[in-house]
């Protein structure tokens, strides 16, 4: 009997942790697996193919006050005049700067582009347990701005946890938003209330999952080596759950694998340590600070992780914000419907350039 327990943990860990990462710990056993299978049993009618080419970015490591190093990449435009505006991208939970691949490709040459890996994600260094919270992420973003863009107009783009990062920075340094932040794009994010999310499940089950998620993920973290092996060997289930909780439409296998690879590269204990902070995040009182900039809010109408109502709440607090709902879009709309997201962010950048030009005359 005892020998079966590690095996069960290893197999369950791979699949359930994918749900935990994507759905804020949504490891609801057979109920989720059945729902996933129902959503993904249709033929894949969409086709996307890409290779992540090298952007020839300038790469550097920036050391935070606590000693954690953050991996940063800077795409400089060929036209020096376009360097006047810096666009900084903050990625989401369990992902990496690779999630911005399509946006980097589309905006290349239109401004100075800065992408980075959040602490303990991607190629950035591992932070201490007590630094794995949204306020620290806001301070990290502020330190990156000070290091690579100490002057000039800024556009901040955040997806999911990255949007929360921008809100934390606004609370810490409102003067930055009054003086230098000209544009903000918030994609599939929330200002608070994730603890009450139901993850596209029946309400009672969804709330139960959210209550037990931190403890479940922490338990998996205590079996780190076992669960990590399970994540590698349970790839089919991981892919199914990734597809169900990342995308709203029938996305390609390539897209699902792309997201799953980023999630699987994020250590289980990092996921466990960040999860309570995401549930506790509440920056609703800070949202009026963002109103000083051009604001774009994007959400997919089938986002199960940060549903539309979270974005509507943000827009209600920021009169004049552009609000776009992507039909059939899920949480990873920046990949699933990247053409539309690219166009929207490019439009925001065009408005910022007009505002910058108007301010210079």
N, C-alpha and C positions, 0 to 999 in steps of 0.2 A: 504493500500500500504506500509506504513512504517513498519508494522509488518512483511512483506515479506522480507524486506532487511536483517535483522539479520539472518533469516532462510537461505536465499540464500548465505550469507557470510559463515554461518556455514557449509553448505553442500559443497560449492565450496572450502572453505578453506582446508578441509581435502584432497581432491584430488589434487587441484592445488598446494598446498604447497609441496606435495610429489614430484611433478615435479619441483617445485622451488628448493627444496633441492638437488635433484639428477641431475637436468639439469640446475643448476645455475639459477634457477628462471623461468624455462620454463613452464609457465602457459598459454598455448595457447588455452584454452577453448575447443570447440568442435573438432577443428582440431586435437589436441593431443589425445583427448578421442577416436576419430574414429581410429586414427593410432594405439593406444594402443589395442583397441578391435580387430583390424585386426591381430595384432601380437600375441595375446594371446588366440585366439579362438581355436587353435589346441589342441588336446588331449595332456596331459602331459605324454610324453613317457620316460622321465628320472626319475630316482628314487634315492633320497639320503635321508638317515636318520641319524641323529646324536643327541647326547645329550651333552651339554657343561659341561663336567666334571670339577671338581676342580683340578687345577694344583698344589695345595699345595704351591702356590707362597708366597714369602715374600712380604707383602704389606706395603707400607708406603706412607705418604703424604709429599711432598716437597713444601716448601713455596718459591714463587718467590719474587723478589725485591719489586713488587707492592702489595704484600700480598696475591696474588692468590695462592691457594694450588693445586698442581697437584697430581692426584692419580697414583701411580707407582706400578707395580708388577714385581718381579724378580724371575725367575726360575733358581735355582742353579743346576748345574749338580752334579751327585753323584761322579764322578771322579774329584778330585780337579785340576788335570792338565788341564781339559777342561774349567776351569774358566779363563784361560789366555786370552781368546778372549770373548769380550762382544758384543752381537748383540742387537741393539736397534731398535724398530719398531715404526714408526710414522704413525698414521692412518689418514684417509681422512675426509673431510667435512661432518658433520652431522652423523658421525659414532662414534665408540668407540674402545677401545682396544680389545673388543670381536671380531672385524673383523679379527684379526690375529689368531683366534682359531686353524685353521688347520696348520698354519705354526709353531705355538708353539708346537703342538702335534708332528709334523714331526721332528723338530729340537731339541726336548727335550733331554737333556743329551749330545748334541754335542758341546755346548758352553754355556756361561752364557747369558740368554735371558732376556731382559728388555722390557716390554710393558708399555705404559702409556696412559692416556686420555688427549687429548689436552685441553687447558683451555676452560671452559664453555661447555665441552662435557663430556658424561659419568659421572663418579663419581668425576671428578675434580671440583674445585670451580669456581664460576662465576667471570669472569674478567670484568673490566670496559669497557664501549663502546670503548674508544680510545685505548684499547689494542687488539682489535679484528682485527689484520692484520698479514700478513705473517712474517714480520720482527720480531714481538714479538714472534711468534711461533718459529722462529730460536733461539731467545735468551732463550726461555723456554727449548728447546732441549739442548742448551749449558749448562744451569744450571743443567739439569738432568745428563748430562755427568759428570760435576764437582762433583755432589753429590754422584752418585752411581758407576761411573767408572772413577775416576780421573787419572788412569794410565792404560797402557796396550793397545793392539790392539783393534780397533773398527770396527764393520760392521754396517752400517746404512741402514735401509730398510724403504722406504716411499711409501705409496699409495696415489695418487691424491694430496690432500692438504698436506699430509705427505711428498711427494716428494718435494713440494715447500718449506716446512719447512727445509729440508736438504740443498736446494740451498741457502736459507737465511742464514743458519749457515755458509756455505762455504764463503759467502760474508763477514760475520762478523768476522770469525776466520779461515782464510785460513791456518794458521800455524798448526791447528789441522789436516787438511787434508794432509798436508805435512809430519807430524810426526806420527800420530796415526791412521788415518782412512785407513784401508787396503782394505775394500770392501764397495760398494754402490749398492743397488738395487732400481731402480726407476720403479714403477708399475703404469701404467695408469695415467700419470701425464703430466705436461707441464712446460716449462720454461717461458711462456708468450703467450699472444695472445688470451686468452679466450674470450675477448670482441668480437672477430670476429667469434666465433664458431656459427654453425647453428643447432647443436643439432639433426642432422639427419632429420631435417625438410627441406622443400623447402627453398633455400637460403634467399629469401626476407622475408619470415615468420620467419625463424630462427634468422635473424639479428634484426628484429623488436622485437622479444621476448627478446633477450639479452639486447636491449636498455631499455625496460620497466621493466625488471625483478627486478632491485633494488627498483624502486618506488613501484611496485606491492607488493613485499615482505615486504617493510617498511609499506605499508598501512595495510597489514595483521597483522603486529606486533602491530600496534596501536589498533587493535581489538583482542588483544592477547587471552583473555579468550574465546571469541566467536570462534576464529579459532581453539584453542586447543580442544574445544568440538567437532568441526567439524572434526578434525583429528581422533578423537576417534570413531566418528559415521559413517565416510565415509570409513570404512576399505576396502571394496571391490574395490573401485576406487583407493585408495592408493596402494593396492596390485597390481593392474593392471599396474599402472604407474611405481611403483617400479620395477616390472618385466621388463617392456619395456626399462627403462633407466639404469637398473643395469646389465642386462644380454643380451648376444647376441644369445644364443641358447635357447632351451625350458627348462629352469631350473625348478627345483621342486618347489612346493608351499612352502615347508619347507625353501628352500633357500631364496625365495622372502619374506616370513614372517620374517626371521631372519634379513634381511637388513631393512625391513620396521619398525621393532621394534626399531632398533637403531636410525633410522631417526625420528620416532615419539617421542623418548625420548629426542630429542634435541629441546629446546624451540624455538618457532617461532622467537622471537626477537634476539636470538643468530644467527639463520640462516640469518636474515635480516642484522645484523651488519657485519657478515663476508663476505657476498656476494660481495659488491663492492671491497673489498681487493683482492678477488680471480680474479676478472676481471682486476684489475690494476696490478696484479703480473707480473713482467718482470725481470727475472734473467738470461737472455741469455748471458750477458757479463760475468757471473760468471762461466759458465759451464767448461771452461778450467781448473779451480781449481780442479774439480773432477777427472781429468785425472790422477792424482797422485795415484789413487786407482784402484783396479779391479772394473769395472763398468758393471752392468747388467741392461738392459732396457727391460721391458716387456709391451706389449700392446695387447689388443684384436682387431681383424680386424674389429669388428663391434661396437667398443666403440663409443657411440654417444656424450659423454661428453668431453673426451680428445682424439680426433681421432688420428689415426696412424701418421699423419703428424707432430703432436706435438712431438711424440717420435722420429720420423726420424730427426727432427731438433735438438733434444738433442744429438743423435748419431753422426750427422755430426760435432758437436762441440767437441766431445770427441772421437778422433780416437782410434780405438782398443776396444771400448766398445762392449760387447756382446749384440746383438739385437735380441729379440725373439718376433715374432708375433703369437699369439694364434688364430688358426682358430675357427671362430664362437664365439670368446670370446668378452664379453662386458666389461663395466667399472669395474665390480666386479669379474674379472677373478680370483682373489685370493680366492674366494669362489666357483665360477662357475666351474673353472678348477683348483681346488686347487692342485690336484695331480701333474699337470705339473708345476705349480708355486712352489710347495714344492720342486720338483726335481731340478728346476733351482736355487733356493736359496741355497739348500744343496750343489749343485755344486760350487756355488760362495764361500760358506763357506769352502769347501774343498780346493779351490785354495788359500784362505786366510791362512788356516792352513799351506799349503806348503810354502807360502811366509814368514810366521812367523818363521817356522822352518829354512828356508834358511837364514833368517836374524840373527838367533841365532847362526849359525855355522860360 
